[in-house]
Structure formats: C-alpha cells, structure tokens
Amino acid sequence: MSRPLRLPHPQTPLHLYRHLLREASYLPPIARPYVDSQIKRQFQNHRRSNDDEFTKRRVQQAHRNLRYLRAANAGDAARMRRLMLMAFGRLGRRRRELLADLVHRELPANTEELERYADETSAIASEHRELDWLDRWDLDKLCTFARSQVQASLNNPPRSHITYSQTVPERIIPAENSWGRPLTPKLARTKLKKMWKQVAEKCLPPLPKEEWERLGRIANGKEPGSGWLPPPRRPVAQSADGSTEDVVRTWDWRSYATRPVSVVDKPSNRRNKLLSGDVDDNTPTGDPTPINGQRYTPRSWRRLFANVWQLTSTMEKKPDGKRWNITWGKPKFQAPPASAAMDEFFEHLPTGPESTAQGAIGKR
C-alpha cells in the first residue's frame, strides 16, 4: 500500500485535467483506455461552456473524481474494484453502450427474416398503434441473454439478480385490472415495456470477444510477461540539494477555535486518509497508517480481475444463425500444493480406488 500523495491542490481546470490524466496513467493498462477517454471526453465537451454555475459544479465533480482515483491507486480496493467494473462495462456509461448493442435489432439477412419482420409490422398495424422503442429492440436476443445470466448464478454482481419469471413478462401481466375489467391495450403495452426495461437494467451485457479473452488470460494467470500490471509510481521530485519537496502546510488555528475538533480532523483520520490525502500531525507516533488500505501485488490483481471476469461474458451466433452461444467467465480453482507437514499428517491414510473398494468390502 502506498501513502496518499502530498501534491498541491490543482487551482485551474487545466491543472486539474492534467492531474486526472496523470493519476489515470497508474491504472492497469487493460482498464486505462476507458478512464482516459472519459476524462478527455468530459473536458472537451465542457471546455467552451459559458454557464459559470454549471462549470463550477463540473469542476467540483472533477475534484471528487481525482480524490477517488488517488484513493484507488493508493490501496483502496473497493474503489479500485468499482473502477474495474466501470472499465469493463458492468457499471456506468460503457455498460449503457454495450446494452444498446445488445438490444439493437439487426437488419434482416435473408428472406425468412425479412418475412418475419413483415409479419411483425403487419401485426402492429392491426393493433392500431404506432411503433415504439420496444418494437426496435431484439427481444429474442435480450431474453436469451437474460436467461443465460440467470443460469450463470453470478457472485456479488453490481446489480440485482434477474429471476426467470422476469424473462417472460407476458405471463406476469394480469388479464384484468383491480376492478375486474380487462386491461386496455395501451395499459398492457405500458406494463410490458416497463417489465422489459427492468430486465434490461439488470443485465450485464457481453464484452467483445478479444477483450473478454484477454481478461480471462489475466484472471487465470496465463497472460505472458508483466505488461498487464500497472506501472510503478514515479518517485517524488527532489530539489537540487537532494531534499524532497513537500507541500508547505500551516496550522489553521481558526478552524480549531470555531469548529468542533472532530469535524476539523475528520479528513485526516485513518478511515478517510486514502480519500483526502491529509496528514495527521496530532498523533505522538507520527502520521498513522490508513485503514482499509491494501498493498497491490500480482496475486491481488489477478484475484480482482478474476472477480470481474466472472461477471462478464461473450455472445456469438451459432453456425445455424438462429441461436446464440453465450459463455461466462469461470475462473478455474487451483488447489495449493500440500506442505511437508500436511503430507506427514495424511501419510498413513489409504488413497486410490483400491483402498476405497477394500473399505467398502470391509463394511459388508
């Protein structure tokens, strides 16, 4: 676990932008492109904004994101896991982009698909209603993937689980309302759209195959070399005489005189040090170690990637072109080798099929 950085607070938006890009450069290479693109996109989209109040809120959010990145790189495993979930489309903007690709209805590729699409269009016209967003979704594909996610039995997913009954919402919609009257077609359609939207919100959409396979190699320890590990942090700059340049800090006695001590010292306590980066000068033994900090090692990185990989999948059409082949990440369990003390403890126990058969005969 590395100590929180003692860097000066960025004063201008450009200074803050550079700090964000510098902090993102210490993330794992497989997750860095997404974070870099998010930082650059947000800065480019709002660099010419004339709304001062809106710009102020954006700068405040950027400061929070910088503290979040610094805490994750300093050893906050929970925040680092959330960053990985966002980078691989389990949360956030990329998940919405992958979900849009999942529900997108492809153009008819042959005469059979074209006839099926014409039948669906004529059925909509016979119901005397207009096309809506649900008609543009590929519900067969979404239903197939949702059922696959139900069968995968995901461990600690970032979104709530999908039940099998939710994949067939047509059976859940009641035939009558609370007054015992048949549902109107518009109300039934509204309920159907709401249920399919709930299913889509719980889906963890599939990743591109190449990215999914590389993530699996890292999770299973089969990625060659150490290029998948984050780069080491650059040492703190030193002055010409060899002394380390620290941020000049002064004691703000006015805060202690006008506010409760617990409020003033809250950013520098052990629970918030990773997020704030403050120094606690009031402890006799020196600046204490933060709580919930983790020292990242290749093994801890593989465990983190394995946890994320079991929440991802890849989806491809089968050769017949009608069904889908969905594969979820399942890290293989490798039992650690037994130590000499363990071998000595189990030395006299019978092993092999012959000893098992002899034990069964003896019981008779």
Long-range contacts (C-beta under 8 A, 24 or more apart in sequence): 1-74, 1-75, 1-289, 1-290, 1-293, 1-294, 1-295, 1-296, 2-73, 2-74, 2-75, 2-233, 3-74, 4-70, 4-71, 4-74, 4-273, 4-274, 4-276, 4-277, 4-278, 4-290, 5-70, 5-74, 5-277, 6-236, 6-246, 6-247, 6-277, 6-279, 7-247, 7-277, 8-247, 10-63, 10-66, 13-43, 13-47, 13-55, 13-59, 13-62, 16-59, 16-62, 16-63, 16-66, 17-43, 17-62, 19-66, 20-62, 20-65, 20-66, 20-69, 23-66, 23-69, 23-70, 23-73, 24-69, 25-231, 26-73, 26-230, 26-231, 26-233, 27-69, 27-72, 27-73, 27-83, 27-230, 28-84, 28-228, 28-229, 28-230, 28-301, 29-227, 29-228, 29-230, 30-87, 30-211, 30-214, 30-215, 30-218, 30-228, 31-83, 31-84, 31-87, 31-88, 34-86, 34-87, 34-94, 35-69, 35-83, 35-87, 38-93, 67-275, 67-276, 67-277, 68-275, 70-274, 70-275, 70-277, 71-274, 71-275, 73-230, 73-233, 74-274, 74-290, 74-293, 75-274, 75-290, 75-293, 75-294, 75-295, 75-296, 76-274, 76-275, 76-292, 76-293, 76-294, 77-292, 77-294, 77-300, 77-304, 78-292, 80-304, 81-304, 81-307, 81-308, 84-304, 84-305, 84-308, 85-158, 85-308, 85-311, 88-207, 88-211, 88-215, 88-308, 88-311, 88-312, 89-204, 89-205, 89-207, 89-312, 90-157, 90-158, 90-204, 90-308, 90-311, 90-312, 91-158, 95-204, 95-205, 98-205, 98-206, 98-207, 99-200, 99-203, 99-205, 101-205, 102-138, 102-141, 102-142, 102-145, 102-203, 102-205, 102-206, 102-315, 103-137, 103-138, 103-141, 103-142, 103-200, 104-137, 104-138, 105-136, 105-137, 105-138, 106-138, 109-321, 127-185, 129-185, 129-186, 129-189, 132-189, 132-193, 133-193, 134-189, 134-192, 134-193, 134-196, 137-196, 139-196, 141-324, 142-196, 142-199, 142-200, 142-203, 143-167, 143-168, 144-323, 144-324, 144-326, 145-203, 145-205, 145-206, 145-313, 145-315, 145-324, 145-326, 146-199, 146-202, 146-203, 148-313, 148-326, 148-328, 149-202, 149-203, 149-204, 149-313, 152-313, 152-328, 154-204, 154-310, 154-311, 154-328, 155-307, 155-310, 156-307, 157-204, 157-311, 158-204, 158-311, 159-201, 159-202, 159-204, 160-202, 161-202, 162-199, 162-202, 162-203, 166-195, 166-198, 166-199, 166-202, 167-199, 169-195, 169-196, 169-199, 204-311, 204-312, 204-313, 206-312, 206-313, 206-314, 206-315, 206-326, 207-312, 207-313, 207-314, 208-314, 209-314, 209-316, 212-309, 212-312, 212-313, 212-314, 212-329, 213-314, 215-305, 215-308, 215-309, 215-312, 215-329, 216-309, 216-329, 218-301, 218-302, 218-305, 218-309, 219-302, 219-305, 219-306, 219-308, 219-309, 219-329, 219-331, 220-306, 220-331, 220-332, 221-302, 226-298, 228-301, 229-298, 229-301, 230-296, 230-301, 249-279, 251-281, 306-331
